[in-house]
Amino acid sequence: MIDKIQDYRSKLDLTERPEVQRLLREEKNSKPGQTFPDQLREEFNNTLSGKVSSSEVRMPHNIKEEITADPYRKKLFDASGEFESIFVKMMLKEMKSTVHKSGLIDGGYAEEIFEDMLYDEYSKNLSANSSLGLAEQIYQSLSSNLPPISKLDSKV
């Protein structure tokens, strides 16, 4: 039994994987002062150019930095999170409607109200803690129409 556990230990060492080795080599060979988006752009141009549409490749989007820098973007992100919460609530409500009650224990009208509030809280917690990614997608889609943050800083 102990021999089998030792066999699995080698699988846990991620530095031995070829993908990680390639990344480590590239990190050593990277140009000093080159940012991650620049490295991604260069990698795209070298390996994927002509094979994948450039509209499918998106640069990393740091939402936390944007919403701390601009209060309007913070409001937009909060609204995106609320929309995700509403969507999750609708989804949970539809899921609940597929489960038929047996009628053995019936809470009546009070139970319906409580369940509605309970699913409200479930949806808020799901959106806040284990985000489905919908809020981020909505935010990115809508924030693309806003001026870049660097332009906002120069106006202030």
VOPA-735031 format. One record per atom (N, C-alpha, C): residue number from 1; residue in one letter; chain; z, y, x. Coordinates in Angstrom, 2 decimals. Example, Ala and Ser with C-alpha at 12.3 -4.5 7.8 and 13.67 -1.06 7.14 Angstrom:
REM residues 2
ATOM,nulo,vofi,martor,c3,c2,c1
ATOM,1,A,A,7.80,-5.69,13.19
ATOM,1,A,A,7.80,-4.50,12.30
ATOM,1,A,A,7.80,-3.30,13.20
ATOM,2,S,A,7.08,-2.25,12.85
ATOM,2,S,A,7.14,-1.06,13.67
ATOM,2,S,A,7.87,0.03,12.90
***
This chain:
REM residues 156
ATOM,nulo,vofi,martor,c3,c2,c1
ATOM,1,M,A,0.00,-1.20,0.82
ATOM,1,M,A,0.00,0.00,0.00
ATOM,1,M,A,0.00,1.26,0.86
ATOM,2,I,A,0.79,1.30,1.92
ATOM,2,I,A,0.85,2.47,2.78
ATOM,2,I,A,-0.48,2.67,3.50
ATOM,3,D,A,-1.17,1.58,3.86
ATOM,3,D,A,-2.47,1.70,4.52
ATOM,3,D,A,-3.48,2.40,3.62
ATOM,4,K,A,-3.43,2.12,2.34
ATOM,4,K,A,-4.35,2.75,1.41
ATOM,4,K,A,-4.09,4.25,1.31
ATOM,5,I,A,-2.83,4.64,1.34
ATOM,5,I,A,-2.49,6.06,1.28
ATOM,5,I,A,-3.01,6.77,2.53
ATOM,6,Q,A,-2.90,6.14,3.69
ATOM,6,Q,A,-3.40,6.74,4.92
ATOM,6,Q,A,-4.92,6.89,4.88
ATOM,7,D,A,-5.61,5.98,4.20
ATOM,7,D,A,-7.06,6.11,4.06
ATOM,7,D,A,-7.42,7.36,3.28
ATOM,8,Y,A,-6.63,7.70,2.27
ATOM,8,Y,A,-6.92,8.87,1.45
ATOM,8,Y,A,-6.61,10.17,2.19
ATOM,9,R,A,-5.76,10.13,3.17
ATOM,9,R,A,-5.41,11.35,3.90
ATOM,9,R,A,-6.63,11.94,4.59
ATOM,10,S,A,-7.52,11.08,5.07
ATOM,10,S,A,-8.71,11.60,5.74
ATOM,10,S,A,-9.63,12.33,4.77
ATOM,11,K,A,-9.59,11.96,3.51
ATOM,11,K,A,-10.42,12.64,2.52
ATOM,11,K,A,-9.88,14.01,2.16
ATOM,12,L,A,-8.60,14.22,2.40
ATOM,12,L,A,-8.00,15.51,2.08
ATOM,12,L,A,-8.27,16.56,3.13
ATOM,13,D,A,-8.68,16.18,4.32
ATOM,13,D,A,-8.94,17.13,5.38
ATOM,13,D,A,-10.31,17.75,5.16
ATOM,14,L,A,-10.32,18.95,4.61
ATOM,14,L,A,-11.57,19.59,4.23
ATOM,14,L,A,-12.34,20.13,5.43
ATOM,15,T,A,-11.67,20.34,6.54
ATOM,15,T,A,-12.37,20.91,7.69
ATOM,15,T,A,-13.38,19.94,8.30
ATOM,16,E,A,-13.28,18.68,7.97
ATOM,16,E,A,-14.22,17.69,8.50
ATOM,16,E,A,-15.50,17.59,7.68
ATOM,17,R,A,-15.52,18.19,6.51
ATOM,17,R,A,-16.71,18.11,5.66
ATOM,17,R,A,-17.84,18.93,6.28
ATOM,18,P,A,-19.07,18.47,6.16
ATOM,18,P,A,-20.20,19.18,6.78
ATOM,18,P,A,-20.40,20.60,6.24
ATOM,19,E,A,-20.14,20.82,4.94
ATOM,19,E,A,-20.31,22.16,4.38
ATOM,19,E,A,-19.33,23.14,5.01
ATOM,20,V,A,-18.10,22.68,5.18
ATOM,20,V,A,-17.07,23.54,5.76
ATOM,20,V,A,-17.37,23.79,7.23
ATOM,21,Q,A,-17.84,22.77,7.93
ATOM,21,Q,A,-18.21,22.94,9.34
ATOM,21,Q,A,-19.32,23.99,9.47
ATOM,22,R,A,-20.31,23.94,8.57
ATOM,22,R,A,-21.40,24.91,8.61
ATOM,22,R,A,-20.87,26.32,8.38
ATOM,23,L,A,-19.97,26.47,7.40
ATOM,23,L,A,-19.39,27.79,7.13
ATOM,23,L,A,-18.58,28.31,8.31
ATOM,24,L,A,-17.84,27.41,8.96
ATOM,24,L,A,-17.05,27.83,10.12
ATOM,24,L,A,-17.96,28.27,11.27
ATOM,25,R,A,-19.06,27.54,11.48
ATOM,25,R,A,-20.01,27.94,12.52
ATOM,25,R,A,-20.64,29.30,12.20
ATOM,26,E,A,-20.99,29.49,10.93
ATOM,26,E,A,-21.59,30.77,10.53
ATOM,26,E,A,-20.61,31.91,10.68
ATOM,27,E,A,-19.34,31.64,10.40
ATOM,27,E,A,-18.33,32.67,10.55
ATOM,27,E,A,-18.19,33.11,12.00
ATOM,28,K,A,-18.26,32.13,12.92
ATOM,28,K,A,-18.18,32.46,14.34
ATOM,28,K,A,-19.41,33.24,14.80
ATOM,29,N,A,-20.57,32.92,14.23
ATOM,29,N,A,-21.81,33.56,14.64
ATOM,29,N,A,-22.12,34.84,13.87
ATOM,30,S,A,-21.29,35.19,12.89
ATOM,30,S,A,-21.59,36.37,12.07
ATOM,30,S,A,-21.45,37.65,12.90
ATOM,31,K,A,-22.20,38.62,12.47
ATOM,31,K,A,-22.20,39.91,13.17
ATOM,31,K,A,-20.91,40.65,12.84
ATOM,32,P,A,-20.29,41.25,13.84
ATOM,32,P,A,-19.06,42.00,13.56
ATOM,32,P,A,-19.37,43.23,12.71
ATOM,33,G,A,-18.52,43.47,11.73
ATOM,33,G,A,-18.70,44.63,10.86
ATOM,33,G,A,-19.60,44.38,9.68
ATOM,34,Q,A,-20.19,43.19,9.60
ATOM,34,Q,A,-21.06,42.88,8.46
ATOM,34,Q,A,-20.21,42.45,7.28
ATOM,35,T,A,-20.42,43.07,6.14
ATOM,35,T,A,-19.63,42.76,4.95
ATOM,35,T,A,-20.14,41.50,4.28
ATOM,36,F,A,-19.31,40.95,3.41
ATOM,36,F,A,-19.68,39.73,2.71
ATOM,36,F,A,-20.93,39.91,1.84
ATOM,37,P,A,-21.04,41.01,1.07
ATOM,37,P,A,-22.29,41.19,0.30
ATOM,37,P,A,-23.53,41.27,1.19
ATOM,38,D,A,-23.39,41.89,2.38
ATOM,38,D,A,-24.53,41.94,3.31
ATOM,38,D,A,-24.89,40.54,3.80
ATOM,39,Q,A,-23.87,39.73,4.07
ATOM,39,Q,A,-24.13,38.35,4.48
ATOM,39,Q,A,-24.82,37.57,3.37
ATOM,40,L,A,-24.38,37.77,2.13
ATOM,40,L,A,-25.01,37.09,0.99
ATOM,40,L,A,-26.47,37.53,0.84
ATOM,41,R,A,-26.70,38.82,0.98
ATOM,41,R,A,-28.07,39.34,0.86
ATOM,41,R,A,-28.97,38.73,1.93
ATOM,42,E,A,-28.46,38.68,3.15
ATOM,42,E,A,-29.23,38.11,4.26
ATOM,42,E,A,-29.49,36.62,4.03
ATOM,43,E,A,-28.45,35.90,3.57
ATOM,43,E,A,-28.60,34.47,3.28
ATOM,43,E,A,-29.64,34.25,2.19
ATOM,44,F,A,-29.61,35.09,1.18
ATOM,44,F,A,-30.58,34.98,0.09
ATOM,44,F,A,-32.00,35.21,0.61
ATOM,45,N,A,-32.15,36.27,1.40
ATOM,45,N,A,-33.48,36.59,1.91
ATOM,45,N,A,-34.02,35.48,2.81
ATOM,46,N,A,-33.15,34.85,3.58
ATOM,46,N,A,-33.60,33.82,4.51
ATOM,46,N,A,-33.90,32.49,3.83
ATOM,47,T,A,-33.07,32.09,2.88
ATOM,47,T,A,-33.21,30.73,2.36
ATOM,47,T,A,-33.77,30.64,0.95
ATOM,48,L,A,-33.50,31.61,0.11
ATOM,48,L,A,-33.88,31.48,-1.28
ATOM,48,L,A,-35.05,32.37,-1.70
ATOM,49,S,A,-35.49,33.24,-0.84
ATOM,49,S,A,-36.54,34.17,-1.20
ATOM,49,S,A,-37.80,33.43,-1.64
ATOM,50,G,A,-38.25,33.75,-2.83
ATOM,50,G,A,-39.44,33.10,-3.38
ATOM,50,G,A,-39.14,31.85,-4.17
ATOM,51,K,A,-37.94,31.29,-4.03
ATOM,51,K,A,-37.58,30.06,-4.74
ATOM,51,K,A,-36.77,30.34,-5.99
ATOM,52,V,A,-36.00,31.42,-5.96
ATOM,52,V,A,-35.13,31.78,-7.08
ATOM,52,V,A,-35.38,33.24,-7.41
ATOM,53,S,A,-35.38,33.56,-8.68
ATOM,53,S,A,-35.57,34.94,-9.10
ATOM,53,S,A,-34.39,35.78,-8.64
ATOM,54,S,A,-34.67,36.96,-8.13
ATOM,54,S,A,-33.58,37.80,-7.65
ATOM,54,S,A,-32.68,38.27,-8.77
ATOM,55,S,A,-33.16,38.25,-10.02
ATOM,55,S,A,-32.31,38.64,-11.14
ATOM,55,S,A,-31.24,37.60,-11.43
ATOM,56,E,A,-31.43,36.37,-10.92
ATOM,56,E,A,-30.44,35.32,-11.14
ATOM,56,E,A,-29.32,35.38,-10.12
ATOM,57,V,A,-29.52,36.10,-9.03
ATOM,57,V,A,-28.52,36.19,-7.97
ATOM,57,V,A,-27.72,37.46,-8.20
ATOM,58,R,A,-26.41,37.30,-8.32
ATOM,58,R,A,-25.54,38.45,-8.55
ATOM,58,R,A,-24.57,38.60,-7.39
ATOM,59,M,A,-24.35,39.82,-7.02
ATOM,59,M,A,-23.41,40.09,-5.95
ATOM,59,M,A,-21.99,39.97,-6.50
ATOM,60,P,A,-21.03,39.70,-5.63
ATOM,60,P,A,-19.64,39.59,-6.09
ATOM,60,P,A,-19.21,40.90,-6.76
ATOM,61,H,A,-18.47,40.75,-7.81
ATOM,61,H,A,-18.06,41.90,-8.63
ATOM,61,H,A,-16.54,41.91,-8.66
ATOM,62,N,A,-15.92,42.85,-7.98
ATOM,62,N,A,-14.47,42.92,-7.94
ATOM,62,N,A,-13.98,43.81,-9.08
ATOM,63,I,A,-13.63,43.18,-10.17
ATOM,63,I,A,-13.24,43.90,-11.37
ATOM,63,I,A,-11.90,44.60,-11.18
ATOM,64,K,A,-10.97,43.95,-10.46
ATOM,64,K,A,-9.63,44.53,-10.29
ATOM,64,K,A,-9.71,45.88,-9.57
ATOM,65,E,A,-10.54,45.98,-8.55
ATOM,65,E,A,-10.67,47.25,-7.84
ATOM,65,E,A,-11.27,48.32,-8.74
ATOM,66,E,A,-12.24,47.93,-9.54
ATOM,66,E,A,-12.89,48.91,-10.42
ATOM,66,E,A,-11.93,49.44,-11.47
ATOM,67,I,A,-11.15,48.57,-12.09
ATOM,67,I,A,-10.29,49.04,-13.18
ATOM,67,I,A,-9.09,49.83,-12.65
ATOM,68,T,A,-8.71,49.62,-11.39
ATOM,68,T,A,-7.64,50.45,-10.85
ATOM,68,T,A,-8.17,51.82,-10.43
ATOM,69,A,A,-9.46,51.90,-10.11
ATOM,69,A,A,-10.04,53.16,-9.67
ATOM,69,A,A,-10.45,54.07,-10.83
ATOM,70,D,A,-10.79,53.47,-11.97
ATOM,70,D,A,-11.34,54.26,-13.07
ATOM,70,D,A,-10.64,53.89,-14.38
ATOM,71,P,A,-9.96,54.85,-15.03
ATOM,71,P,A,-9.26,54.52,-16.28
ATOM,71,P,A,-10.20,54.13,-17.42
ATOM,72,Y,A,-11.42,54.64,-17.43
ATOM,72,Y,A,-12.37,54.27,-18.49
ATOM,72,Y,A,-12.80,52.82,-18.34
ATOM,73,R,A,-12.95,52.38,-17.11
ATOM,73,R,A,-13.29,50.98,-16.88
ATOM,73,R,A,-12.12,50.07,-17.26
ATOM,74,K,A,-10.90,50.56,-17.07
ATOM,74,K,A,-9.71,49.81,-17.47
ATOM,74,K,A,-9.71,49.62,-18.98
ATOM,75,K,A,-10.03,50.69,-19.71
ATOM,75,K,A,-10.10,50.60,-21.17
ATOM,75,K,A,-11.20,49.63,-21.60
ATOM,76,L,A,-12.33,49.69,-20.90
ATOM,76,L,A,-13.44,48.78,-21.21
ATOM,76,L,A,-13.04,47.34,-20.97
ATOM,77,F,A,-12.33,47.08,-19.87
ATOM,77,F,A,-11.90,45.71,-19.58
ATOM,77,F,A,-10.86,45.24,-20.60
ATOM,78,D,A,-9.94,46.14,-21.00
ATOM,78,D,A,-8.95,45.78,-22.02
ATOM,78,D,A,-9.64,45.44,-23.35
ATOM,79,A,A,-10.64,46.23,-23.70
ATOM,79,A,A,-11.38,45.96,-24.95
ATOM,79,A,A,-12.14,44.64,-24.84
ATOM,80,S,A,-12.66,44.34,-23.66
ATOM,80,S,A,-13.35,43.07,-23.46
ATOM,80,S,A,-12.38,41.90,-23.61
ATOM,81,G,A,-11.17,42.07,-23.11
ATOM,81,G,A,-10.14,41.04,-23.26
ATOM,81,G,A,-9.73,40.86,-24.71
ATOM,82,E,A,-9.64,41.96,-25.45
ATOM,82,E,A,-9.30,41.87,-26.87
ATOM,82,E,A,-10.42,41.17,-27.64
ATOM,83,F,A,-11.67,41.46,-27.28
ATOM,83,F,A,-12.78,40.79,-27.93
ATOM,83,F,A,-12.74,39.28,-27.66
ATOM,84,E,A,-12.43,38.92,-26.41
ATOM,84,E,A,-12.30,37.51,-26.08
ATOM,84,E,A,-11.19,36.87,-26.91
ATOM,85,S,A,-10.10,37.58,-27.09
ATOM,85,S,A,-8.98,37.07,-27.89
ATOM,85,S,A,-9.40,36.85,-29.34
ATOM,86,I,A,-10.16,37.79,-29.89
ATOM,86,I,A,-10.64,37.63,-31.27
ATOM,86,I,A,-11.58,36.43,-31.37
ATOM,87,F,A,-12.44,36.28,-30.39
ATOM,87,F,A,-13.37,35.16,-30.38
ATOM,87,F,A,-12.60,33.83,-30.32
ATOM,88,V,A,-11.59,33.76,-29.46
ATOM,88,V,A,-10.80,32.54,-29.33
ATOM,88,V,A,-10.06,32.26,-30.64
ATOM,89,K,A,-9.55,33.31,-31.29
ATOM,89,K,A,-8.84,33.11,-32.56
ATOM,89,K,A,-9.79,32.54,-33.62
ATOM,90,M,A,-10.99,33.08,-33.68
ATOM,90,M,A,-11.98,32.56,-34.64
ATOM,90,M,A,-12.31,31.10,-34.33
ATOM,91,M,A,-12.42,30.79,-33.05
ATOM,91,M,A,-12.72,29.42,-32.65
ATOM,91,M,A,-11.57,28.48,-33.04
ATOM,92,L,A,-10.34,28.90,-32.77
ATOM,92,L,A,-9.19,28.07,-33.13
ATOM,92,L,A,-9.07,27.90,-34.64
ATOM,93,K,A,-9.36,28.96,-35.38
ATOM,93,K,A,-9.28,28.89,-36.84
ATOM,93,K,A,-10.31,27.88,-37.38
ATOM,94,E,A,-11.51,27.91,-36.82
ATOM,94,E,A,-12.54,26.95,-37.24
ATOM,94,E,A,-12.15,25.52,-36.85
ATOM,95,M,A,-11.54,25.38,-35.69
ATOM,95,M,A,-11.08,24.04,-35.27
ATOM,95,M,A,-10.01,23.53,-36.21
ATOM,96,K,A,-9.10,24.43,-36.61
ATOM,96,K,A,-8.02,24.05,-37.51
ATOM,96,K,A,-8.57,23.65,-38.89
ATOM,97,S,A,-9.62,24.32,-39.31
ATOM,97,S,A,-10.18,24.02,-40.63
ATOM,97,S,A,-10.83,22.64,-40.70
ATOM,98,T,A,-11.15,22.06,-39.56
ATOM,98,T,A,-11.75,20.72,-39.55
ATOM,98,T,A,-10.71,19.62,-39.72
ATOM,99,V,A,-9.43,19.95,-39.50
ATOM,99,V,A,-8.35,18.98,-39.65
ATOM,99,V,A,-7.83,19.07,-41.08
ATOM,100,H,A,-7.93,17.98,-41.79
ATOM,100,H,A,-7.51,17.97,-43.19
ATOM,100,H,A,-6.02,17.63,-43.30
ATOM,101,K,A,-5.32,18.38,-44.15
ATOM,101,K,A,-3.90,18.13,-44.36
ATOM,101,K,A,-3.74,16.98,-45.34
ATOM,102,S,A,-2.70,16.22,-45.11
ATOM,102,S,A,-2.47,15.06,-45.97
ATOM,102,S,A,-1.77,15.44,-47.27
ATOM,103,G,A,-1.11,16.57,-47.29
ATOM,103,G,A,-0.41,16.99,-48.49
ATOM,103,G,A,1.01,16.45,-48.56
ATOM,104,L,A,1.39,15.63,-47.59
ATOM,104,L,A,2.74,15.07,-47.57
ATOM,104,L,A,3.78,16.16,-47.36
ATOM,105,I,A,3.52,17.01,-46.40
ATOM,105,I,A,4.42,18.13,-46.13
ATOM,105,I,A,3.59,19.39,-46.31
ATOM,106,D,A,3.94,20.18,-47.30
ATOM,106,D,A,3.18,21.39,-47.58
ATOM,106,D,A,4.11,22.59,-47.46
ATOM,107,G,A,3.76,23.50,-46.56
ATOM,107,G,A,4.59,24.68,-46.35
ATOM,107,G,A,4.23,25.81,-47.28
ATOM,108,G,A,3.13,25.68,-47.98
ATOM,108,G,A,2.73,26.72,-48.92
ATOM,108,G,A,2.16,27.95,-48.24
ATOM,109,Y,A,2.31,29.07,-48.92
ATOM,109,Y,A,1.76,30.33,-48.46
ATOM,109,Y,A,2.41,30.81,-47.17
ATOM,110,A,A,3.72,30.59,-47.04
ATOM,110,A,A,4.44,31.01,-45.83
ATOM,110,A,A,3.92,30.28,-44.60
ATOM,111,E,A,3.59,29.01,-44.75
ATOM,111,E,A,3.05,28.26,-43.62
ATOM,111,E,A,1.69,28.81,-43.19
ATOM,112,E,A,0.87,29.20,-44.15
ATOM,112,E,A,-0.43,29.77,-43.82
ATOM,112,E,A,-0.28,31.06,-43.03
ATOM,113,I,A,0.65,31.91,-43.45
ATOM,113,I,A,0.90,33.17,-42.75
ATOM,113,I,A,1.41,32.89,-41.34
ATOM,114,F,A,2.36,31.99,-41.23
ATOM,114,F,A,2.92,31.66,-39.92
ATOM,114,F,A,1.84,31.08,-39.00
ATOM,115,E,A,1.01,30.16,-39.53
ATOM,115,E,A,-0.04,29.57,-38.71
ATOM,115,E,A,-1.03,30.61,-38.24
ATOM,116,D,A,-1.34,31.57,-39.11
ATOM,116,D,A,-2.26,32.64,-38.73
ATOM,116,D,A,-1.68,33.46,-37.57
ATOM,117,M,A,-0.40,33.81,-37.67
ATOM,117,M,A,0.25,34.55,-36.59
ATOM,117,M,A,0.34,33.69,-35.32
ATOM,118,L,A,0.60,32.40,-35.49
ATOM,118,L,A,0.68,31.49,-34.35
ATOM,118,L,A,-0.65,31.41,-33.62
ATOM,119,Y,A,-1.74,31.28,-34.37
ATOM,119,Y,A,-3.06,31.23,-33.74
ATOM,119,Y,A,-3.44,32.56,-33.11
ATOM,120,D,A,-2.92,33.65,-33.68
ATOM,120,D,A,-3.10,34.97,-33.05
ATOM,120,D,A,-2.48,34.98,-31.66
ATOM,121,E,A,-1.24,34.50,-31.57
ATOM,121,E,A,-0.54,34.46,-30.29
ATOM,121,E,A,-1.20,33.47,-29.32
ATOM,122,Y,A,-1.62,32.33,-29.83
ATOM,122,Y,A,-2.34,31.37,-28.98
ATOM,122,Y,A,-3.57,32.02,-28.37
ATOM,123,S,A,-4.32,32.73,-29.18
ATOM,123,S,A,-5.56,33.33,-28.68
ATOM,123,S,A,-5.26,34.42,-27.65
ATOM,124,K,A,-4.20,35.21,-27.88
ATOM,124,K,A,-3.84,36.24,-26.90
ATOM,124,K,A,-3.42,35.60,-25.57
ATOM,125,N,A,-2.61,34.53,-25.66
ATOM,125,N,A,-2.18,33.85,-24.44
ATOM,125,N,A,-3.33,33.19,-23.71
ATOM,126,L,A,-4.22,32.56,-24.44
ATOM,126,L,A,-5.38,31.93,-23.80
ATOM,126,L,A,-6.26,32.97,-23.11
ATOM,127,S,A,-6.45,34.09,-23.75
ATOM,127,S,A,-7.28,35.14,-23.16
ATOM,127,S,A,-6.61,35.77,-21.95
ATOM,128,A,A,-5.31,35.96,-22.03
ATOM,128,A,A,-4.60,36.63,-20.94
ATOM,128,A,A,-4.37,35.70,-19.75
ATOM,129,N,A,-3.99,34.45,-20.00
ATOM,129,N,A,-3.59,33.56,-18.91
ATOM,129,N,A,-4.71,32.69,-18.37
ATOM,130,S,A,-5.37,31.99,-19.23
ATOM,130,S,A,-6.42,31.09,-18.75
ATOM,130,S,A,-7.75,31.58,-19.30
ATOM,131,S,A,-8.20,32.66,-18.72
ATOM,131,S,A,-9.38,33.32,-19.22
ATOM,131,S,A,-10.57,32.38,-19.27
ATOM,132,L,A,-11.32,32.48,-20.34
ATOM,132,L,A,-12.52,31.67,-20.50
ATOM,132,L,A,-13.71,32.28,-19.77
ATOM,133,G,A,-13.54,33.49,-19.29
ATOM,133,G,A,-14.63,34.16,-18.58
ATOM,133,G,A,-15.47,35.05,-19.48
ATOM,134,L,A,-15.20,35.01,-20.76
ATOM,134,L,A,-15.97,35.82,-21.70
ATOM,134,L,A,-15.69,37.31,-21.48
ATOM,135,A,A,-14.43,37.67,-21.29
ATOM,135,A,A,-14.07,39.08,-21.08
ATOM,135,A,A,-14.74,39.63,-19.82
ATOM,136,E,A,-14.77,38.84,-18.76
ATOM,136,E,A,-15.41,39.29,-17.52
ATOM,136,E,A,-16.90,39.48,-17.72
ATOM,137,Q,A,-17.53,38.55,-18.44
ATOM,137,Q,A,-18.98,38.66,-18.69
ATOM,137,Q,A,-19.30,39.88,-19.54
ATOM,138,I,A,-18.48,40.13,-20.56
ATOM,138,I,A,-18.70,41.30,-21.42
ATOM,138,I,A,-18.50,42.57,-20.59
ATOM,139,Y,A,-17.44,42.60,-19.79
ATOM,139,Y,A,-17.17,43.77,-18.97
ATOM,139,Y,A,-18.32,44.03,-18.00
ATOM,140,Q,A,-18.79,42.99,-17.32
ATOM,140,Q,A,-19.89,43.18,-16.36
ATOM,140,Q,A,-21.15,43.66,-17.05
ATOM,141,S,A,-21.42,43.12,-18.22
ATOM,141,S,A,-22.60,43.52,-18.96
ATOM,141,S,A,-22.52,44.99,-19.37
ATOM,142,L,A,-21.38,45.40,-19.91
ATOM,142,L,A,-21.24,46.77,-20.38
ATOM,142,L,A,-21.03,47.77,-19.25
ATOM,143,S,A,-20.35,47.36,-18.18
ATOM,143,S,A,-20.09,48.29,-17.08
ATOM,143,S,A,-21.34,48.54,-16.24
ATOM,144,S,A,-22.35,47.71,-16.39
ATOM,144,S,A,-23.58,47.94,-15.63
ATOM,144,S,A,-24.27,49.22,-16.09
ATOM,145,N,A,-23.95,49.69,-17.29
ATOM,145,N,A,-24.53,50.93,-17.80
ATOM,145,N,A,-23.75,52.17,-17.34
ATOM,146,L,A,-22.57,51.97,-16.76
ATOM,146,L,A,-21.75,53.09,-16.29
ATOM,146,L,A,-22.19,53.51,-14.90
ATOM,147,P,A,-21.94,54.76,-14.53
ATOM,147,P,A,-22.28,55.18,-13.16
ATOM,147,P,A,-21.39,54.46,-12.15
ATOM,148,P,A,-21.90,54.26,-10.93
ATOM,148,P,A,-21.08,53.60,-9.91
ATOM,148,P,A,-19.80,54.38,-9.63
ATOM,149,I,A,-18.80,53.69,-9.16
ATOM,149,I,A,-17.49,54.32,-8.92
ATOM,149,I,A,-17.58,55.37,-7.82
ATOM,150,S,A,-18.40,55.15,-6.80
ATOM,150,S,A,-18.50,56.12,-5.71
ATOM,150,S,A,-18.99,57.47,-6.24
ATOM,151,K,A,-19.88,57.47,-7.24
ATOM,151,K,A,-20.33,58.72,-7.85
ATOM,151,K,A,-19.21,59.37,-8.64
ATOM,152,L,A,-18.37,58.55,-9.27
ATOM,152,L,A,-17.24,59.08,-10.03
ATOM,152,L,A,-16.25,59.77,-9.11
ATOM,153,D,A,-16.01,59.17,-7.93
ATOM,153,D,A,-15.05,59.75,-6.98
ATOM,153,D,A,-15.54,61.10,-6.47
ATOM,154,S,A,-16.84,61.26,-6.29
ATOM,154,S,A,-17.36,62.51,-5.75
ATOM,154,S,A,-17.28,63.64,-6.78
ATOM,155,K,A,-17.30,63.31,-8.08
ATOM,155,K,A,-17.21,64.34,-9.12
ATOM,155,K,A,-15.79,64.86,-9.29
ATOM,156,V,A,-14.81,64.02,-8.98
ATOM,156,V,A,-13.40,64.38,-9.18
ATOM,156,V,A,-12.89,65.22,-8.09
***
